[in-house]
């Protein structure tokens, strides 16, 4: 099971990077436009990454969309949603899987299943929805389309996996027919699609996410086979034609190099905690809010960082929000942005309880001449940054 985590990262970082193809991919990418992504010059605006913070990448695997609709007007939902959170300094990676039926509020749309965000507004809306839902920055995204999933599997020569129980399901309206027998076997693109789209598990959406993770593990094992190297040009062409991302080729090479340095003990996977429920006749996945908040702190804020309040103490419009974004991108969780008791603070001041001194010192490094002030009676132990006139 340990190797599963390594395989997961390798599979997501563009299938071929772990076999030493990062620089080949860069050369290929710089000399060939991506025909599978006509909007490659107009990608979604994700959060700016601040050096020293965690890099969060949203992976979206799309479904087949509306059967019979022209591809130009088809509305694909995200069948798979994972957030990869990477700390280059610590060489650790944390992966959070979000069940597709998770009930959320989609900006400008209303309460829906989270997988609908992609259908309503593409990567822009999917990224914004995940950011709002989890309360974290998203720095990059990767979208693998429905057709591409099957083509990538076929380019790899199939994926070997052990199917534990018979998987049988027919949906004529959705043109989905699943018929897989148990046992160790090599799945081609069509059968791999059947495996990852099967939904009739005792544990519902959570079991389905676990099956998808199992499949990614199998993809990783396939990638590491020596025979895969011979298929490299075809694999890279297929990836380029079917993957949309705002990660540049040189960044991809850096991530590939990083992936090879990460030990399996430093990679952890998580599934959003919750349960399935019917609401007004619709089946949703409802997160356990308290457990989810704890998990988010553990994954994206390292569990030890303070929750931080940012107050405007100099009167400049938007300055508190600007500092709040910088803190969030450094891994802190900003829970309040507001005005201070006055706009007369000459120097930025960090007020903290005694037990949060280490966190306050980390915050102080972001500023040039911040003052630190310990106050034992701070409400709920909340570290507070008051932005002074030394910051515009």
N, C-alpha and C positions, 0 to 999 in steps of 0.2 A: 504493500500500500504506500510505502514511503515514496516510491518512484512516481506514483500518480501525480503528486504535486508538481514535480519537475516536468512531467509530460504535459500537464495542463498549460503551464506557461509557454512551453515550447510550441504547442499546437496553436495557441492564440497569436503568438508573435510571428504570424504569417507562414506557418506550416514548415517552411524550409530553412529557417534561420539557424536552427540548432545543428545542422550538418555542415556548418562553415560556409554558408552561401550568402552571408550578409553583404559582403562587398560585391559579389556577383550580382546580387539583387539591386544594389545601389547603381552599379554601372548600367544594368539593364533598364532600370527605372528612369535614369537621367537621359537615356537615349531613345526612349519609347514612350509616347503618351499612352494613357490608360483609356482604351476604347470602351471599356465597360462602365466608365464613369464620366458622362458628358458634363457633369457639373463640378469636375475636379478643381476648377479654378474658383469655385464659389461655395466653399464648404462652410459648415456651421461655425459660428464663433464660440469656441469653448474657452474655458478660463485660462488666463495667462499663468504659466508655471513659474513659481518663484524658487530660485535655487535654495536647496536645503529642506524643502517641503516634500511631501509625498506626491508622486505622480499618479493620478487616477485616470484610467482608460476604460471607457464603456464599450463592451462588446455587444453587438446586436446581430443575432442570426435571424433572418427573415423567413416568414412562412410563404405559402404558395399564393397568397392573395385571393382575389375573387376569381373562381374558375370561369373561364370563357371571356373574361375582360381583356381588352387589349393592354399590353404591357405598359404602354404610354400612360394609360389612365388607371392602372391597377393600384390598389391600396394594400400594401403588405404590412402585416403586423410583425412585431418582434417575437419570434417563437422562443428565442433564447436571449436572456439578459444577464450579463456578468460585469461586475466592476472589478478591475485589477488595480490594486493600490501598491505602488512600488516605492521603496525607499532605497535609493542608490547608495547612500552612505552606510546604512546598516546592512545592505544586501538582503533585504527581506521583502517578500511579496505576500499580500493577502488578497484572496479572491472571494467576492461575495456574489452568490447567485440569487437573483430575484425571480420568484415564480411569476409566470406570465399572467396569471389571473389576479395578481395583487391589486386590491381595490385602492385607488388613489384619486386625487383631484388633478386632472390634466389642465394646465393653464389655458384659458380661453375656450375650453370644451366642457368641463364639468367632471363629475365623478364617473370614472370608467375603469376598466381593467388596464393595467399599466402597459400592456402590449399594444394597446390602441394608439398610444402617443405617436408611434412611428407612422401609422396609417393616416392620422390626422395632419401631421406636420413634418414628417421626415426626421432626419437626425437632429435638426434644430430643436424640435419639440420633445423628442425622446430624451435628449441631453438635459433640457430644462426641467422636464418632469422628474427625472432621476435626481437632479440637483436639489429641487424643491422637496422631494419626498424624503431623501436621506439627509439633507442639510449639509452637503459636502460639495467641494469644487470638482468639476469634471474637466480635465485638461485636454483629452483627446478621445476620439471614438474610432471604432472599427465596425464596419457593416459588411456582413457576408450575405449575399443574396441567395434566394431559394435555388435558382438554377446552378449557381456557383458551388453550392454545397455538394451536390451530386457530382459535378465535374471535377472538383478537387479530389474527392474520394476515388473517382475513376483514374485520375492522373497518378495517384499514389499506387494504383494497382489493386485497390480494394483495402479493406481494413478488417483484420482478424479480431473477432470478439466471441466470448462465450455467452450464449443466450440461455438463461436459466430456466425459463418457462415458455410455453407456446404463446405467441403474440398474434392474435387474430381479431381483425376489426374491418368492417366495410362501411364506408360512407359514400353512397352513390352521388348524393348532391354535391359533396365536396371533392369528388373524384379521388377519394383516398381509400386504398385497399391494402390492408396489412395482413400478411400471412407468413410468419416466421416460425420455424421449428426450433426446438431447443438443441443446444450443443455448440461445440467450438466450430466456427465457420468463418469464411472470408466474405464480407458483405461488399457488394458493388454499390455504386451510387444510389440506385433505386432502392435496394434493400436497406442501405444505411439510412435513407430518408424515412423508411417505414419504422426503423428502430427508434429514431429520435423523436418521431411524431406520435408514437403510441402513447395514449393517455390513460388507459384503463387499468390503473394500479390501485391496490387497496389503500395506499396512502395519498392518492390523488396527485396534486401538483408537486408535492415534495418528493415523492417517489420518481416522478418524471424528471425532475432536476437531477436526482442521483443517477438516473440512467444516462442522462446527457453527459454528466461528469465521467461516467464509466466509458462512454464512447470516446471522449476526448483523451482519456488515458490510452485507449487502444490506438487512436491516431498517433499519439506520441511514440508508442512502441513501433509503429510502422515507419515513422519518420527516421528512427534511429537504425533501421536496417541498412546494411551496406548497399543493397540493391537500389535503394531510394536515390542515391547520389547519381546514378545513371539516368534517372528520370528528371533530374533537376531542371533543365531548360523547359520541359513541358509543364512541370509543376508551377514554375514561376510565371509562365505565360498565363496559365489558368487562374492563378491567384490575382494577377494584375487585372484580368478581364472581369473578375467577379467580386473584388473587394474594394470598398470605398472607405477612405480614411483621410484624416487631416494630419497624419503623422508623415513627415517627409522622409525620403529615402535615407538620408544621412542619420536621421534619428532612429530609423529602423535598424541600421547597422549598429548603432550604439546600444539599442535594446537587445540585439542579438548577442553582442559581446557580454552585456550584463547578465543575460539569461544563463550563459555558460558558466558564470562565476558563482551563481547562487546555489547554496547547498540545500538539499531537500528538507533539512530540519528548519530552514528559514522560510519555508513556503507553507501557508495555511489556507484552507478553504472553509467557507462558511455558507450556510443557507439561511435566508431570512426566516426567523422563527414566526410561526403562526399556525392557522388552521383553516380548513375549507368551510365555507358557510354559504347558504342560499339567502339572498336578500332580494325581495320582490321578484322571486322566481329566477334570479340569475345567480350562477355559481361564482363565488369570489374566493380569493385567498385573503384572509384577514390577519395582518401581522399582530403579534403580541407587542404592544407599544413599549412597555417597560423593558422587556428583553431586547427588543430591536434597538432601543436607545443605548443600552449597555453594549450591544454588539457593535454598533456604529462607533462608539467611543473606542472600543478595543481595536477595531480595524483601522479606522481613518485618523484617529487622534491619539493612538498608542496608549490609550487607557490611563495614562498618567498626566497628560496635559490638563491644565485648568480650563474650565469654562470661563470665558473672558467677556467683560463688558467694555465697550468703547464709547467714551463721552467726548463731545465736541467742547473744548475749553478755550477755543480761540475765535469762534464766530465765523470762520470761513465755510462757505456752503460746500457740503459734500465731503469735508475732510475726514469726518469720523467714519463714513462708509468706505472711503479709500483705505484708511488704516485697517478697518475690519477685514477688507478683502485680503490685504497683505498677511494679516494674522492667520486667516483661514487657510491661505495657500501655504503657510508655514506649518500647518497641522493643528492650530488651535481652534477651539470651537467657540465662536462668538455668539453669545446668547442675547445680547442687548446692544443696540446702537441708539444713542440719544444725546441730548444737550447736557452739559455739566451745569452746576449750580451758578456758574458765571462764565463769561468769555474773557476773563482777565488772567488766565494762566499763561505766564511767560514761557515756561519750560514744560515739556511733556512729562507727566508724572504717572508712575505706576504704583498703585496702592494694592497691597497684598496681605493676606493673613500669614502668619508665621510658617505654617505648614506648606505654603505654596512659594517659598522663597526661590527654590530652584527654577520653577516655571517663570517667575517674575524676572529672574536673571536672563533667561532665554529670550523673553520678550524685549528686555532692555537692549540686547545686542542688535535688534532691528533698528534702533534709533541711535543718533549720534551722541546726544547729551541728556538722555532721560534721567530724571530723578526717581529714586525708589523710596517708598514710604511704607513701613510695616504698620498695619492696623489690625490688632487681634479681633476686634468686634465686627469685622465685615460680615454682612448678611450672607449666609449660606457659603461662606468661604470663597466668595467670588472675586477674583483678581480684576481690577479695574484700570483701564488705560485712559487718562485724561489728556487729550491732544492739546498741546500748548502752541504759542505763537511762533515757536521755532520750527513748526511744520506748516507748510502751505498746501 
